[in-house]
Amino acid sequence: MRKLNNQLIWKSQEVVAQVHQNVATAYTEFGLMVEGNAKQELRKSEFIRVNGRTRWVRGGGHGVRSGTLRRSIHLAQPGYNWQQDDVPLDKEGPERGGHKVEAVVTAGRVGLQIGSGLHYALVVHQGHGSFKGHHYLTRGLDKTKPELPTLLKKHRMQR
């Protein structure tokens, strides 16, 4: 708000737009941190073949055989077509993460997604049958949550 020729000029729409932009910038940084922590949750393990089946022996069996799933985790704007990311399980799957993706402001809400489009990503995350899953995305988010207030403070409005 400022005064011009004895009239007040209210800048609420500009201020709200700037606040949304600042929160979106903070969310983008936050999302990259979540992505990194989620990738750290997936660690390589040693595997052996027993009776024609692969079994992990050391390292906890944390969802990594070739690294394709770990490389597939990335940020995306709401509405992203995750199925386009599906690639065969091999050591040459592309690194999709580490790229800044701007959070989207829609109807006063700031949105950003993190995940993987691989057909088996949800099974590794949530589990199936007796396998309880690794919950790598939620664990990455939980590790990063304490950083959010600091990021929001860093990107707050300046006077």
Summary of the structure (lengths in Angstrom):
residues: 159
radius of gyration: 21.0
end to end distance: 11.6
largest distance: 86.9
contacts: 410
relative contact order: 0.20
helix: 40%
strand: 23%
